[in-house]
C-alpha cells in the first residue's frame, strides 16, 4: 500500500462531533469528512474516538478514528481503522 500524505482540518461542534475537509496525494479534490463522537465526554482538544464518514471516488467510506495526544504536546496522533 502507498503511503498517504495529506492535510485536513476539523472543527468540533457543540455536541462534540467533527466537521471538516481533507485532501491527499491520491486525490485532486477537497473532500468533506464528518465524525460522530463514540461515547465518552466532549473534549475541547478533540481527543476521543469517532465514527467518521466521507465519499471518495463515488464510494461511501466509514471508519473509526481515534485521536490521542500521548505526550500532551501540540502534536496529535490520528489513526483511522476500518469498521
mmCIF file of the N, C-alpha and C atoms, coordinates in Angstrom:
data_MODEL
# 
_entry.id   MODEL 
# 
loop_
_atom_site.group_PDB 
_atom_site.id 
_atom_site.type_symbol 
_atom_site.label_atom_id 
_atom_site.label_alt_id 
_atom_site.label_comp_id 
_atom_site.label_asym_id 
_atom_site.label_entity_id 
_atom_site.label_seq_id 
_atom_site.pdbx_PDB_ins_code 
_atom_site.Cartn_x 
_atom_site.Cartn_y 
_atom_site.Cartn_z 
_atom_site.occupancy 
_atom_site.B_iso_or_equiv 
_atom_site.pdbx_formal_charge 
_atom_site.auth_seq_id 
_atom_site.auth_comp_id 
_atom_site.auth_asym_id 
_atom_site.auth_atom_id 
_atom_site.pdbx_PDB_model_num 
ATOM 1   N N  . UNK A 1 1  ? 0.841   -1.163 0.000  1.00 0.00 ? 1  UNK A N  1 
ATOM 2   C CA . UNK A 1 1  ? 0.000   0.000  0.000  1.00 0.00 ? 1  UNK A CA 1 
ATOM 3   C C  . UNK A 1 1  ? 0.897   1.240  0.000  1.00 0.00 ? 1  UNK A C  1 
ATOM 4   N N  . UNK A 1 2  ? 0.515   2.252  -0.789 1.00 0.00 ? 2  UNK A N  1 
ATOM 5   C CA . UNK A 1 2  ? 1.255   3.503  -0.835 1.00 0.00 ? 2  UNK A CA 1 
ATOM 6   C C  . UNK A 1 2  ? 1.010   4.317  0.430  1.00 0.00 ? 2  UNK A C  1 
ATOM 7   N N  . UNK A 1 3  ? 2.029   5.071  0.813  1.00 0.00 ? 3  UNK A N  1 
ATOM 8   C CA . UNK A 1 3  ? 1.867   5.970  1.950  1.00 0.00 ? 3  UNK A CA 1 
ATOM 9   C C  . UNK A 1 3  ? 0.988   7.137  1.527  1.00 0.00 ? 3  UNK A C  1 
ATOM 10  N N  . UNK A 1 4  ? 0.001   7.464  2.349  1.00 0.00 ? 4  UNK A N  1 
ATOM 11  C CA . UNK A 1 4  ? -0.894  8.579  2.060  1.00 0.00 ? 4  UNK A CA 1 
ATOM 12  C C  . UNK A 1 4  ? -0.417  9.789  2.840  1.00 0.00 ? 4  UNK A C  1 
ATOM 13  N N  . UNK A 1 5  ? -0.157  10.864 2.116  1.00 0.00 ? 5  UNK A N  1 
ATOM 14  C CA . UNK A 1 5  ? 0.278   12.119 2.714  1.00 0.00 ? 5  UNK A CA 1 
ATOM 15  C C  . UNK A 1 5  ? -0.745  13.172 2.342  1.00 0.00 ? 5  UNK A C  1 
ATOM 16  N N  . UNK A 1 6  ? -1.223  13.914 3.315  1.00 0.00 ? 6  UNK A N  1 
ATOM 17  C CA . UNK A 1 6  ? -2.238  14.905 3.015  1.00 0.00 ? 6  UNK A CA 1 
ATOM 18  C C  . UNK A 1 6  ? -2.394  15.914 4.126  1.00 0.00 ? 6  UNK A C  1 
ATOM 19  N N  . UNK A 1 7  ? -3.479  16.658 4.030  1.00 0.00 ? 7  UNK A N  1 
ATOM 20  C CA . UNK A 1 7  ? -3.786  17.635 5.063  1.00 0.00 ? 7  UNK A CA 1 
ATOM 21  C C  . UNK A 1 7  ? -5.287  17.642 5.306  1.00 0.00 ? 7  UNK A C  1 
ATOM 22  N N  . UNK A 1 8  ? -5.671  18.125 6.473  1.00 0.00 ? 8  UNK A N  1 
ATOM 23  C CA . UNK A 1 8  ? -7.077  18.151 6.830  1.00 0.00 ? 8  UNK A CA 1 
ATOM 24  C C  . UNK A 1 8  ? -7.288  19.197 7.906  1.00 0.00 ? 8  UNK A C  1 
ATOM 25  N N  . UNK A 1 9  ? -8.529  19.512 8.133  1.00 0.00 ? 9  UNK A N  1 
ATOM 26  C CA . UNK A 1 9  ? -8.881  20.304 9.311  1.00 0.00 ? 9  UNK A CA 1 
ATOM 27  C C  . UNK A 1 9  ? -10.194 19.776 9.836  1.00 0.00 ? 9  UNK A C  1 
ATOM 28  N N  . UNK A 1 10 ? -10.356 19.866 11.131 1.00 0.00 ? 10 UNK A N  1 
ATOM 29  C CA . UNK A 1 10 ? -11.609 19.513 11.781 1.00 0.00 ? 10 UNK A CA 1 
ATOM 30  C C  . UNK A 1 10 ? -12.057 20.681 12.639 1.00 0.00 ? 10 UNK A C  1 
ATOM 31  N N  . UNK A 1 11 ? -13.356 20.825 12.736 1.00 0.00 ? 11 UNK A N  1 
ATOM 32  C CA . UNK A 1 11 ? -13.984 21.765 13.660 1.00 0.00 ? 11 UNK A CA 1 
ATOM 33  C C  . UNK A 1 11 ? -14.824 20.915 14.603 1.00 0.00 ? 11 UNK A C  1 
ATOM 34  N N  . UNK A 1 12 ? -14.766 21.220 15.885 1.00 0.00 ? 12 UNK A N  1 
ATOM 35  C CA . UNK A 1 12 ? -15.543 20.491 16.878 1.00 0.00 ? 12 UNK A CA 1 
ATOM 36  C C  . UNK A 1 12 ? -16.891 21.184 17.036 1.00 0.00 ? 12 UNK A C  1 
ATOM 37  N N  . UNK A 1 13 ? -17.987 20.444 16.862 1.00 0.00 ? 13 UNK A N  1 
ATOM 38  C CA . UNK A 1 13 ? -19.318 21.023 17.012 1.00 0.00 ? 13 UNK A CA 1 
ATOM 39  C C  . UNK A 1 13 ? -19.685 21.133 18.493 1.00 0.00 ? 13 UNK A C  1 
ATOM 40  N N  . UNK A 1 14 ? -20.771 21.835 18.773 1.00 0.00 ? 14 UNK A N  1 
ATOM 41  C CA . UNK A 1 14 ? -21.237 21.974 20.158 1.00 0.00 ? 14 UNK A CA 1 
ATOM 42  C C  . UNK A 1 14 ? -21.513 20.628 20.816 1.00 0.00 ? 14 UNK A C  1 
ATOM 43  N N  . UNK A 1 15 ? -21.885 19.636 20.006 1.00 0.00 ? 15 UNK A N  1 
ATOM 44  C CA . UNK A 1 15 ? -22.222 18.314 20.532 1.00 0.00 ? 15 UNK A CA 1 
ATOM 45  C C  . UNK A 1 15 ? -21.035 17.366 20.574 1.00 0.00 ? 15 UNK A C  1 
ATOM 46  N N  . UNK A 1 16 ? -19.830 17.868 20.282 1.00 0.00 ? 16 UNK A N  1 
ATOM 47  C CA . UNK A 1 16 ? -18.630 17.047 20.363 1.00 0.00 ? 16 UNK A CA 1 
ATOM 48  C C  . UNK A 1 16 ? -18.336 16.252 19.118 1.00 0.00 ? 16 UNK A C  1 
ATOM 49  N N  . UNK A 1 17 ? -19.038 16.519 18.025 1.00 0.00 ? 17 UNK A N  1 
ATOM 50  C CA . UNK A 1 17 ? -18.793 15.818 16.769 1.00 0.00 ? 17 UNK A CA 1 
ATOM 51  C C  . UNK A 1 17 ? -17.803 16.597 15.914 1.00 0.00 ? 17 UNK A C  1 
ATOM 52  N N  . UNK A 1 18 ? -17.325 15.969 14.836 1.00 0.00 ? 18 UNK A N  1 
ATOM 53  C CA . UNK A 1 18 ? -16.342 16.581 13.950 1.00 0.00 ? 18 UNK A CA 1 
ATOM 54  C C  . UNK A 1 18 ? -16.966 16.977 12.620 1.00 0.00 ? 18 UNK A C  1 
ATOM 55  N N  . UNK A 1 19 ? -16.543 18.122 12.095 1.00 0.00 ? 19 UNK A N  1 
ATOM 56  C CA . UNK A 1 19 ? -16.900 18.540 10.743 1.00 0.00 ? 19 UNK A CA 1 
ATOM 57  C C  . UNK A 1 19 ? -15.604 19.044 10.115 1.00 0.00 ? 19 UNK A C  1 
ATOM 58  N N  . UNK A 1 20 ? -15.298 18.610 8.894  1.00 0.00 ? 20 UNK A N  1 
ATOM 59  C CA . UNK A 1 20 ? -14.046 19.049 8.297  1.00 0.00 ? 20 UNK A CA 1 
ATOM 60  C C  . UNK A 1 20 ? -13.891 18.676 6.843  1.00 0.00 ? 20 UNK A C  1 
ATOM 61  N N  . UNK A 1 21 ? -12.682 18.911 6.341  1.00 0.00 ? 21 UNK A N  1 
ATOM 62  C CA . UNK A 1 21 ? -12.328 18.615 4.950  1.00 0.00 ? 21 UNK A CA 1 
ATOM 63  C C  . UNK A 1 21 ? -10.895 18.083 4.914  1.00 0.00 ? 21 UNK A C  1 
ATOM 64  N N  . UNK A 1 22 ? -10.593 17.334 3.838  1.00 0.00 ? 22 UNK A N  1 
ATOM 65  C CA . UNK A 1 22 ? -9.236  16.832 3.679  1.00 0.00 ? 22 UNK A CA 1 
ATOM 66  C C  . UNK A 1 22 ? -8.886  16.693 2.204  1.00 0.00 ? 22 UNK A C  1 
ATOM 67  N N  . UNK A 1 23 ? -7.600  16.570 1.942  1.00 0.00 ? 23 UNK A N  1 
ATOM 68  C CA . UNK A 1 23 ? -7.080  16.230 0.627  1.00 0.00 ? 23 UNK A CA 1 
ATOM 69  C C  . UNK A 1 23 ? -5.814  15.414 0.856  1.00 0.00 ? 23 UNK A C  1 
ATOM 70  N N  . UNK A 1 24 ? -5.399  14.639 -0.158 1.00 0.00 ? 24 UNK A N  1 
ATOM 71  C CA . UNK A 1 24 ? -4.170  13.861 -0.012 1.00 0.00 ? 24 UNK A CA 1 
ATOM 72  C C  . UNK A 1 24 ? -3.546  13.592 -1.385 1.00 0.00 ? 24 UNK A C  1 
ATOM 73  N N  . UNK A 1 25 ? -2.406  12.924 -1.373 1.00 0.00 ? 25 UNK A N  1 
ATOM 74  C CA . UNK A 1 25 ? -1.658  12.676 -2.592 1.00 0.00 ? 25 UNK A CA 1 
ATOM 75  C C  . UNK A 1 25 ? -2.343  11.686 -3.540 1.00 0.00 ? 25 UNK A C  1 
ATOM 76  N N  . UNK A 1 26 ? -3.451  11.100 -3.161 1.00 0.00 ? 26 UNK A N  1 
ATOM 77  C CA . UNK A 1 26 ? -4.191  10.197 -4.041 1.00 0.00 ? 26 UNK A CA 1 
ATOM 78  C C  . UNK A 1 26 ? -5.457  10.833 -4.590 1.00 0.00 ? 26 UNK A C  1 
ATOM 79  N N  . UNK A 1 27 ? -5.656  12.136 -4.331 1.00 0.00 ? 27 UNK A N  1 
ATOM 80  C CA . UNK A 1 27 ? -6.866  12.815 -4.766 1.00 0.00 ? 27 UNK A CA 1 
ATOM 81  C C  . UNK A 1 27 ? -6.536  14.226 -5.240 1.00 0.00 ? 27 UNK A C  1 
ATOM 82  N N  . UNK A 1 28 ? -7.282  14.697 -6.218 1.00 0.00 ? 28 UNK A N  1 
ATOM 83  C CA . UNK A 1 28 ? -7.116  16.063 -6.700 1.00 0.00 ? 28 UNK A CA 1 
ATOM 84  C C  . UNK A 1 28 ? -8.210  16.978 -6.177 1.00 0.00 ? 28 UNK A C  1 
ATOM 85  N N  . UNK A 1 29 ? -9.023  16.497 -5.261 1.00 0.00 ? 29 UNK A N  1 
ATOM 86  C CA . UNK A 1 29 ? -10.134 17.295 -4.773 1.00 0.00 ? 29 UNK A CA 1 
ATOM 87  C C  . UNK A 1 29 ? -10.095 17.435 -3.254 1.00 0.00 ? 29 UNK A C  1 
ATOM 88  N N  . UNK A 1 30 ? -10.861 18.378 -2.762 1.00 0.00 ? 30 UNK A N  1 
ATOM 89  C CA . UNK A 1 30 ? -11.030 18.562 -1.326 1.00 0.00 ? 30 UNK A CA 1 
ATOM 90  C C  . UNK A 1 30 ? -12.330 17.869 -0.943 1.00 0.00 ? 30 UNK A C  1 
ATOM 91  N N  . UNK A 1 31 ? -12.247 16.976 0.027  1.00 0.00 ? 31 UNK A N  1 
ATOM 92  C CA . UNK A 1 31 ? -13.356 16.095 0.382  1.00 0.00 ? 31 UNK A CA 1 
ATOM 93  C C  . UNK A 1 31 ? -13.854 16.425 1.790  1.00 0.00 ? 31 UNK A C  1 
ATOM 94  N N  . UNK A 1 32 ? -15.170 16.416 1.970  1.00 0.00 ? 32 UNK A N  1 
ATOM 95  C CA . UNK A 1 32 ? -15.788 16.653 3.269  1.00 0.00 ? 32 UNK A CA 1 
ATOM 96  C C  . UNK A 1 32 ? -15.762 15.370 4.091  1.00 0.00 ? 32 UNK A C  1 
ATOM 97  N N  . UNK A 1 33 ? -15.446 15.500 5.382  1.00 0.00 ? 33 UNK A N  1 
ATOM 98  C CA . UNK A 1 33 ? -15.486 14.363 6.306  1.00 0.00 ? 33 UNK A CA 1 
ATOM 99  C C  . UNK A 1 33 ? -16.191 14.805 7.575  1.00 0.00 ? 33 UNK A C  1 
ATOM 100 N N  . UNK A 1 34 ? -17.041 13.947 8.098  1.00 0.00 ? 34 UNK A N  1 
ATOM 101 C CA . UNK A 1 34 ? -17.730 14.218 9.354  1.00 0.00 ? 34 UNK A CA 1 
ATOM 102 C C  . UNK A 1 34 ? -17.548 13.047 10.293 1.00 0.00 ? 34 UNK A C  1 
ATOM 103 N N  . UNK A 1 35 ? -17.655 13.308 11.586 1.00 0.00 ? 35 UNK A N  1 
ATOM 104 C CA . UNK A 1 35 ? -17.491 12.235 12.555 1.00 0.00 ? 35 UNK A CA 1 
ATOM 105 C C  . UNK A 1 35 ? -18.368 12.435 13.769 1.00 0.00 ? 35 UNK A C  1 
ATOM 106 N N  . UNK A 1 36 ? -18.936 11.344 14.246 1.00 0.00 ? 36 UNK A N  1 
ATOM 107 C CA . UNK A 1 36 ? -19.754 11.349 15.462 1.00 0.00 ? 36 UNK A CA 1 
ATOM 108 C C  . UNK A 1 36 ? -18.934 10.797 16.617 1.00 0.00 ? 36 UNK A C  1 
ATOM 109 N N  . UNK A 1 37 ? -18.921 11.524 17.736 1.00 0.00 ? 37 UNK A N  1 
ATOM 110 C CA . UNK A 1 37 ? -18.221 11.080 18.935 1.00 0.00 ? 37 UNK A CA 1 
ATOM 111 C C  . UNK A 1 37 ? -18.816 9.759  19.390 1.00 0.00 ? 37 UNK A C  1 
ATOM 112 N N  . UNK A 1 38 ? -17.959 8.794  19.657 1.00 0.00 ? 38 UNK A N  1 
ATOM 113 C CA . UNK A 1 38 ? -18.397 7.458  20.069 1.00 0.00 ? 38 UNK A CA 1 
ATOM 114 C C  . UNK A 1 38 ? -18.227 7.340  21.580 1.00 0.00 ? 38 UNK A C  1 
ATOM 115 N N  . UNK A 1 39 ? -19.295 7.607  22.311 1.00 0.00 ? 39 UNK A N  1 
ATOM 116 C CA . UNK A 1 39 ? -19.225 7.517  23.768 1.00 0.00 ? 39 UNK A CA 1 
ATOM 117 C C  . UNK A 1 39 ? -18.257 8.540  24.336 1.00 0.00 ? 39 UNK A C  1 
ATOM 118 N N  . UNK A 1 40 ? -18.027 8.493  25.596 1.00 0.00 ? 40 UNK A N  1 
ATOM 119 C CA . UNK A 1 40 ? -17.077 9.401  26.222 1.00 0.00 ? 40 UNK A CA 1 
ATOM 120 C C  . UNK A 1 40 ? -17.613 10.811 26.341 1.00 0.00 ? 40 UNK A C  1 
ATOM 121 N N  . UNK A 1 41 ? -16.826 11.646 26.956 1.00 0.00 ? 41 UNK A N  1 
ATOM 122 C CA . UNK A 1 41 ? -17.214 13.026 27.168 1.00 0.00 ? 41 UNK A CA 1 
ATOM 123 C C  . UNK A 1 41 ? -16.602 13.914 26.090 1.00 0.00 ? 41 UNK A C  1 
ATOM 124 N N  . UNK A 1 42 ? -17.232 15.041 25.825 1.00 0.00 ? 42 UNK A N  1 
ATOM 125 C CA . UNK A 1 42 ? -16.722 16.001 24.856 1.00 0.00 ? 42 UNK A CA 1 
ATOM 126 C C  . UNK A 1 42 ? -15.410 16.575 25.387 1.00 0.00 ? 42 UNK A C  1 
ATOM 127 N N  . UNK A 1 43 ? -14.380 16.543 24.549 1.00 0.00 ? 43 UNK A N  1 
ATOM 128 C CA . UNK A 1 43 ? -13.066 17.069 24.908 1.00 0.00 ? 43 UNK A CA 1 
ATOM 129 C C  . UNK A 1 43 ? -12.732 18.198 23.938 1.00 0.00 ? 43 UNK A C  1 
ATOM 130 N N  . UNK A 1 44 ? -12.561 19.396 24.431 1.00 0.00 ? 44 UNK A N  1 
ATOM 131 C CA . UNK A 1 44 ? -12.311 20.560 23.581 1.00 0.00 ? 44 UNK A CA 1 
ATOM 132 C C  . UNK A 1 44 ? -11.022 20.422 22.777 1.00 0.00 ? 44 UNK A C  1 
ATOM 133 N N  . UNK A 1 45 ? -10.182 19.443 23.122 1.00 0.00 ? 45 UNK A N  1 
ATOM 134 C CA . UNK A 1 45 ? -8.942  19.234 22.372 1.00 0.00 ? 45 UNK A CA 1 
ATOM 135 C C  . UNK A 1 45 ? -9.104  18.164 21.300 1.00 0.00 ? 45 UNK A C  1 
ATOM 136 N N  . UNK A 1 46 ? -10.333 17.697 21.047 1.00 0.00 ? 46 UNK A N  1 
ATOM 137 C CA . UNK A 1 46 ? -10.646 16.710 20.013 1.00 0.00 ? 46 UNK A CA 1 
ATOM 138 C C  . UNK A 1 46 ? -10.302 15.276 20.405 1.00 0.00 ? 46 UNK A C  1 
ATOM 139 N N  . UNK A 1 47 ? -9.727  15.044 21.559 1.00 0.00 ? 47 UNK A N  1 
ATOM 140 C CA . UNK A 1 47 ? -9.310  13.699 21.945 1.00 0.00 ? 47 UNK A CA 1 
ATOM 141 C C  . UNK A 1 47 ? -10.539 12.822 22.141 1.00 0.00 ? 47 UNK A C  1 
ATOM 142 N N  . UNK A 1 48 ? -10.510 11.645 21.524 1.00 0.00 ? 48 UNK A N  1 
ATOM 143 C CA . UNK A 1 48 ? -11.623 10.714 21.645 1.00 0.00 ? 48 UNK A CA 1 
ATOM 144 C C  . UNK A 1 48 ? -11.670 9.773  20.454 1.00 0.00 ? 48 UNK A C  1 
ATOM 145 N N  . UNK A 1 49 ? -12.738 8.990  20.394 1.00 0.00 ? 49 UNK A N  1 
ATOM 146 C CA . UNK A 1 49 ? -12.961 8.054  19.292 1.00 0.00 ? 49 UNK A CA 1 
ATOM 147 C C  . UNK A 1 49 ? -14.234 8.469  18.572 1.00 0.00 ? 49 UNK A C  1 
ATOM 148 N N  . UNK A 1 50 ? -14.168 8.489  17.249 1.00 0.00 ? 50 UNK A N  1 
ATOM 149 C CA . UNK A 1 50 ? -15.261 8.958  16.406 1.00 0.00 ? 50 UNK A CA 1 
ATOM 150 C C  . UNK A 1 50 ? -15.554 7.930  15.317 1.00 0.00 ? 50 UNK A C  1 
ATOM 151 N N  . UNK A 1 51 ? -16.802 7.859  14.905 1.00 0.00 ? 51 UNK A N  1 
ATOM 152 C CA . UNK A 1 51 ? -17.165 7.130  13.689 1.00 0.00 ? 51 UNK A CA 1 
ATOM 153 C C  . UNK A 1 51 ? -17.221 8.187  12.593 1.00 0.00 ? 51 UNK A C  1 
ATOM 154 N N  . UNK A 1 52 ? -16.334 8.075  11.604 1.00 0.00 ? 52 UNK A N  1 
ATOM 155 C CA . UNK A 1 52 ? -16.236 9.092  10.558 1.00 0.00 ? 52 UNK A CA 1 
ATOM 156 C C  . UNK A 1 52 ? -16.736 8.553  9.228  1.00 0.00 ? 52 UNK A C  1 
ATOM 157 N N  . UNK A 1 53 ? -17.193 9.473  8.380  1.00 0.00 ? 53 UNK A N  1 
ATOM 158 C CA . UNK A 1 53 ? -17.659 9.074  7.052  1.00 0.00 ? 53 UNK A CA 1 
ATOM 159 C C  . UNK A 1 53 ? -17.323 10.159 6.036  1.00 0.00 ? 53 UNK A C  1 
ATOM 160 N N  . UNK A 1 54 ? -17.144 9.727  4.791  1.00 0.00 ? 54 UNK A N  1 
ATOM 161 C CA . UNK A 1 54 ? -16.840 10.608 3.676  1.00 0.00 ? 54 UNK A CA 1 
ATOM 162 C C  . UNK A 1 54 ? -17.133 9.875  2.378  1.00 0.00 ? 54 UNK A C  1 
ATOM 163 N N  . UNK A 1 55 ? -17.137 10.589 1.266  1.00 0.00 ? 55 UNK A N  1 
ATOM 164 C CA . UNK A 1 55 ? -17.342 9.982  -0.053 1.00 0.00 ? 55 UNK A CA 1 
ATOM 165 C C  . UNK A 1 55 ? -16.067 10.190 -0.854 1.00 0.00 ? 55 UNK A C  1 
ATOM 166 N N  . UNK A 1 56 ? -15.537 9.092  -1.389 1.00 0.00 ? 56 UNK A N  1 
ATOM 167 C CA . UNK A 1 56 ? -14.296 9.139  -2.153 1.00 0.00 ? 56 UNK A CA 1 
ATOM 168 C C  . UNK A 1 56 ? -14.462 8.265  -3.395 1.00 0.00 ? 56 UNK A C  1 
ATOM 169 N N  . UNK A 1 57 ? -14.197 8.819  -4.571 1.00 0.00 ? 57 UNK A N  1 
ATOM 170 C CA . UNK A 1 57 ? -14.376 8.079  -5.836 1.00 0.00 ? 57 UNK A CA 1 
ATOM 171 C C  . UNK A 1 57 ? -15.787 7.509  -5.955 1.00 0.00 ? 57 UNK A C  1 
ATOM 172 N N  . UNK A 1 58 ? -16.780 8.318  -5.616 1.00 0.00 ? 58 UNK A N  1 
ATOM 173 C CA . UNK A 1 58 ? -18.196 7.932  -5.669 1.00 0.00 ? 58 UNK A CA 1 
ATOM 174 C C  . UNK A 1 58 ? -18.544 6.756  -4.762 1.00 0.00 ? 58 UNK A C  1 
ATOM 175 N N  . UNK A 1 59 ? -17.724 6.505  -3.746 1.00 0.00 ? 59 UNK A N  1 
ATOM 176 C CA . UNK A 1 59 ? -17.967 5.418  -2.798 1.00 0.00 ? 59 UNK A CA 1 
ATOM 177 C C  . UNK A 1 59 ? -18.095 5.997  -1.392 1.00 0.00 ? 59 UNK A C  1 
ATOM 178 N N  . UNK A 1 60 ? -19.103 5.557  -0.659 1.00 0.00 ? 60 UNK A N  1 
ATOM 179 C CA . UNK A 1 60 ? -19.231 5.949  0.747  1.00 0.00 ? 60 UNK A CA 1 
ATOM 180 C C  . UNK A 1 60 ? -18.194 5.189  1.561  1.00 0.00 ? 60 UNK A C  1 
ATOM 181 N N  . UNK A 1 61 ? -17.497 5.895  2.431  1.00 0.00 ? 61 UNK A N  1 
ATOM 182 C CA . UNK A 1 61 ? -16.474 5.287  3.278  1.00 0.00 ? 61 UNK A CA 1 
ATOM 183 C C  . UNK A 1 61 ? -16.821 5.570  4.737  1.00 0.00 ? 61 UNK A C  1 
ATOM 184 N N  . UNK A 1 62 ? -16.488 4.616  5.596  1.00 0.00 ? 62 UNK A N  1 
ATOM 185 C CA . UNK A 1 62 ? -16.736 4.780  7.025  1.00 0.00 ? 62 UNK A CA 1 
ATOM 186 C C  . UNK A 1 62 ? -15.556 4.157  7.764  1.00 0.00 ? 62 UNK A C  1 
ATOM 187 N N  . UNK A 1 63 ? -15.145 4.799  8.861  1.00 0.00 ? 63 UNK A N  1 
ATOM 188 C CA . UNK A 1 63 ? -14.019 4.294  9.647  1.00 0.00 ? 63 UNK A CA 1 
ATOM 189 C C  . UNK A 1 63 ? -14.156 4.753  11.085 1.00 0.00 ? 63 UNK A C  1 
ATOM 190 N N  . UNK A 1 64 ? -13.400 4.116  11.942 1.00 0.00 ? 64 UNK A N  1 
ATOM 191 C CA . UNK A 1 64 ? -13.311 4.539  13.340 1.00 0.00 ? 64 UNK A CA 1 
ATOM 192 C C  . UNK A 1 64 ? -12.017 5.340  13.458 1.00 0.00 ? 64 UNK A C  1 
ATOM 193 N N  . UNK A 1 65 ? -12.124 6.577  13.914 1.00 0.00 ? 65 UNK A N  1 
ATOM 194 C CA . UNK A 1 65 ? -10.981 7.479  14.069 1.00 0.00 ? 65 UNK A CA 1 
ATOM 195 C C  . UNK A 1 65 ? -10.685 7.666  15.546 1.00 0.00 ? 65 UNK A C  1 
ATOM 196 N N  . UNK A 1 66 ? -9.445  7.394  15.927 1.00 0.00 ? 66 UNK A N  1 
ATOM 197 C CA . UNK A 1 66 ? -9.020  7.642  17.302 1.00 0.00 ? 66 UNK A CA 1 
ATOM 198 C C  . UNK A 1 66 ? -8.027  8.797  17.292 1.00 0.00 ? 66 UNK A C  1 
ATOM 199 N N  . UNK A 1 67 ? -8.341  9.841  18.057 1.00 0.00 ? 67 UNK A N  1 
ATOM 200 C CA . UNK A 1 67 ? -7.456  10.995 18.195 1.00 0.00 ? 67 UNK A CA 1 
ATOM 201 C C  . UNK A 1 67 ? -6.894  10.973 19.608 1.00 0.00 ? 67 UNK A C  1 
ATOM 202 N N  . UNK A 1 68 ? -5.565  10.977 19.708 1.00 0.00 ? 68 UNK A N  1 
ATOM 203 C CA . UNK A 1 68 ? -4.922  10.975 21.021 1.00 0.00 ? 68 UNK A CA 1 
ATOM 204 C C  . UNK A 1 68 ? -3.808  12.017 21.042 1.00 0.00 ? 68 UNK A C  1 
ATOM 205 N N  . UNK A 1 69 ? -3.365  12.305 22.229 1.00 0.00 ? 69 UNK A N  1 
ATOM 206 C CA . UNK A 1 69 ? -2.308  13.287 22.456 1.00 0.00 ? 69 UNK A CA 1 
ATOM 207 C C  . UNK A 1 69 ? -1.403  12.719 23.542 1.00 0.00 ? 69 UNK A C  1 
ATOM 208 N N  . UNK A 1 70 ? -0.629  11.668 23.189 1.00 0.00 ? 70 UNK A N  1 
ATOM 209 C CA . UNK A 1 70 ? 0.091   10.908 24.206 1.00 0.00 ? 70 UNK A CA 1 
ATOM 210 C C  . UNK A 1 70 ? 1.067   11.712 25.068 1.00 0.00 ? 70 UNK A C  1 
ATOM 211 N N  . UNK A 1 71 ? 1.725   12.708 24.496 1.00 0.00 ? 71 UNK A N  1 
ATOM 212 C CA . UNK A 1 71 ? 2.711   13.446 25.290 1.00 0.00 ? 71 UNK A CA 1 
ATOM 213 C C  . UNK A 1 71 ? 2.218   14.844 25.680 1.00 0.00 ? 71 UNK A C  1 
ATOM 214 N N  . UNK A 1 72 ? 0.917   15.077 25.491 1.00 0.00 ? 72 UNK A N  1 
ATOM 215 C CA . UNK A 1 72 ? 0.292   16.338 25.892 1.00 0.00 ? 72 UNK A CA 1 
ATOM 216 C C  . UNK A 1 72 ? 0.947   17.562 25.247 1.00 0.00 ? 72 UNK A C  1 
ATOM 217 N N  . UNK A 1 73 ? 1.431   17.389 24.008 1.00 0.00 ? 73 UNK A N  1 
ATOM 218 C CA . UNK A 1 73 ? 2.068   18.487 23.287 1.00 0.00 ? 73 UNK A CA 1 
ATOM 219 C C  . UNK A 1 73 ? 1.099   19.026 22.235 1.00 0.00 ? 73 UNK A C  1 
ATOM 220 N N  . UNK A 1 74 ? 1.621   19.789 21.295 1.00 0.00 ? 74 UNK A N  1 
ATOM 221 C CA . UNK A 1 74 ? 0.799   20.298 20.202 1.00 0.00 ? 74 UNK A CA 1 
ATOM 222 C C  . UNK A 1 74 ? 0.652   19.271 19.080 1.00 0.00 ? 74 UNK A C  1 
ATOM 223 N N  . UNK A 1 75 ? 1.300   18.111 19.204 1.00 0.00 ? 75 UNK A N  1 
ATOM 224 C CA . UNK A 1 75 ? 1.226   17.061 18.186 1.00 0.00 ? 75 UNK A CA 1 
ATOM 225 C C  . UNK A 1 75 ? 0.217   16.009 18.620 1.00 0.00 ? 75 UNK A C  1 
ATOM 226 N N  . UNK A 1 76 ? -0.669  15.671 17.694 1.00 0.00 ? 76 UNK A N  1 
ATOM 227 C CA . UNK A 1 76 ? -1.709  14.677 17.963 1.00 0.00 ? 76 UNK A CA 1 
ATOM 228 C C  . UNK A 1 76 ? -1.480  13.457 17.079 1.00 0.00 ? 76 UNK A C  1 
ATOM 229 N N  . UNK A 1 77 ? -1.955  12.322 17.531 1.00 0.00 ? 77 UNK A N  1 
ATOM 230 C CA . UNK A 1 77 ? -1.926  11.096 16.745 1.00 0.00 ? 77 UNK A CA 1 
ATOM 231 C C  . UNK A 1 77 ? -3.348  10.794 16.297 1.00 0.00 ? 77 UNK A C  1 
ATOM 232 N N  . UNK A 1 78 ? -3.524  10.604 14.983 1.00 0.00 ? 78 UNK A N  1 
ATOM 233 C CA . UNK A 1 78 ? -4.829  10.253 14.420 1.00 0.00 ? 78 UNK A CA 1 
ATOM 234 C C  . UNK A 1 78 ? -4.686  8.938  13.693 1.00 0.00 ? 78 UNK A C  1 
ATOM 235 N N  . UNK A 1 79 ? -5.543  7.973  14.032 1.00 0.00 ? 79 UNK A N  1 
ATOM 236 C CA . UNK A 1 79 ? -5.494  6.655  13.403 1.00 0.00 ? 79 UNK A CA 1 
ATOM 237 C C  . UNK A 1 79 ? -6.911  6.303  12.948 1.00 0.00 ? 79 UNK A C  1 
ATOM 238 N N  . UNK A 1 80 ? -7.061  6.076  11.631 1.00 0.00 ? 80 UNK A N  1 
ATOM 239 C CA . UNK A 1 80 ? -8.332  5.626  11.061 1.00 0.00 ? 80 UNK A CA 1 
ATOM 240 C C  . UNK A 1 80 ? -8.240  4.113  10.887 1.00 0.00 ? 80 UNK A C  1 
ATOM 241 N N  . UNK A 1 81 ? -9.270  3.402  11.314 1.00 0.00 ? 81 UNK A N  1 
ATOM 242 C CA . UNK A 1 81 ? -9.334  1.937  11.140 1.00 0.00 ? 81 UNK A CA 1 
ATOM 243 C C  . UNK A 1 81 ? -10.682 1.575  10.527 1.00 0.00 ? 81 UNK A C  1 
ATOM 244 N N  . UNK A 1 82 ? -10.636 0.569  9.664  1.00 0.00 ? 82 UNK A N  1 
ATOM 245 C CA . UNK A 1 82 ? -11.879 0.075  9.075  1.00 0.00 ? 82 UNK A CA 1 
ATOM 246 C C  . UNK A 1 82 ? -12.787 -0.462 10.168 1.00 0.00 ? 82 UNK A C  1 
ATOM 247 N N  . UNK A 1 83 ? -14.074 -0.322 9.920  1.00 0.00 ? 83 UNK A N  1 
ATOM 248 C CA . UNK A 1 83 ? -15.066 -0.858 10.861 1.00 0.00 ? 83 UNK A CA 1 
ATOM 249 C C  . UNK A 1 83 ? -15.556 -2.192 10.321 1.00 0.00 ? 83 UNK A C  1 
# 
